[in-house]
Amino acid sequence: MLIDICINSGLSILDPGFDTPEARVMLIAIGMQESKFSHRTQISGPARGFWQFEKGGIRGVLNHPSTKQIITNVCNTLRIPPTEETCYSAVAYNDTLACVFARLLLWTLPNELPRQGDPDEGWRQYIMAWRPGKPHRETWDNHYNGAWLKVAGGS
């Protein structure tokens, strides 16, 4: 339920083209991988929000040519100044903003999001975008495949 609320609210504030089954799967899988949708602040670390953004990820979305105007518009809509510090603080508790940052970070990747049945490409894109310090490949396939079941089954 919480996952649905976070993702639905985030995607609803973006243009409809951002809301695809592939995007939902990646958002669920990455949220599970990063925080299991249980931790809004990283245990013993600097990351914030269910997708565990550090300042570099916030800065990247705020400044990337393909996302800068989009995130500025979203921040203005949410009445959140589009600055690195403000957004970094806000993603810890504003799930809509955190989801938008996660979706837009995926948008900056050069390849299309992976299709169903391709956890290896999902992992590659997750690593490319999030650059986790201690990646756990052994949990990814379950998160990714479970996300496809959720999205395809609508539960």
C-alpha positions, -999 to 999 in steps of 0.1 A, spaced: 0 0 0 27 25 10 47 16 -22 16 23 -43 9 56 -26 45 68 -30 48 58 -67 13 69 -77 17 103 -61 52 108 -77 42 97 -112 9 116 -111 28 149 -110 48 141 -141 37 140 -177 19 107 -184 48 94 -206 69 89 -175 44 63 -161 52 30 -177 52 -5 -163 90 -6 -168 94 26 -147 71 13 -120 91 -19 -118 124 -1 -115 110 23 -89 97 -6 -68 128 -28 -72 152 1 -64 131 12 -35 132 -24 -21 169 -27 -28 178 6 -12 154 8 18 128 -19 16 105 11 18 112 10 56 140 36 61 136 73 51 171 80 63 201 57 57 212 38 87 247 52 95 248 71 63 239 103 44 212 90 20 176 102 23 142 90 12 130 55 3 152 56 -28 182 67 -6 194 98 -24 227 114 -16 235 150 -25 252 139 -57 221 123 -70 200 153 -61 225 176 -78 225 153 -109 188 155 -114 186 192 -106 213 199 -132 209 173 -160 198 189 -193 169 164 -197 156 168 -162 164 203 -150 133 220 -162 110 191 -152 123 190 -116 122 228 -113 85 227 -123 78 199 -99 95 217 -70 76 249 -78 43 230 -78 52 214 -45 64 248 -31 99 234 -25 128 256 -36 147 237 -63 181 238 -46 203 209 -37 201 214 1 163 219 2 156 190 -20 180 167 -2 163 175 31 128 172 15 132 138 -1 135 122 33 99 129 41 82 140 9 76 107 -9 61 124 -39 93 144 -44 115 114 -37 97 93 -63 100 121 -89 137 123 -82 140 86 -86 120 85 -119 140 114 -133 173 98 -124 162 68 -144 152 92 -172 188 104 -175 200 69 -185 209 64 -222 190 31 -227 153 23 -225 142 8 -191 145 -30 -191 116 -52 -203 101 -79 -182 124 -109 -177 156 -89 -178 168 -85 -142 204 -83 -155 197 -51 -175 177 -38 -145 207 -43 -123 231 -27 -148 208 4 -150 204 5 -112 242 4 -107 247 30 -134 222 55 -119 225 49 -82 261 39 -79 256 22 -46 286 19 -23 278 -16 -12 257 -32 -39 240 -65 -31 234 -84 -63 221 -114 -45 189 -96 -35 182 -78 -68 165 -105 -89 139 -112 -62 131 -74 -59 130 -70 -97 109 -101 -104 86 -94 -75 81 -59 -88 71 -73 -122 46 -95 -105 32 -66 -86 29 -43 -116 16 -70 -140 -9 -83 -113 -19 -49 -102 -16 -57 -65 
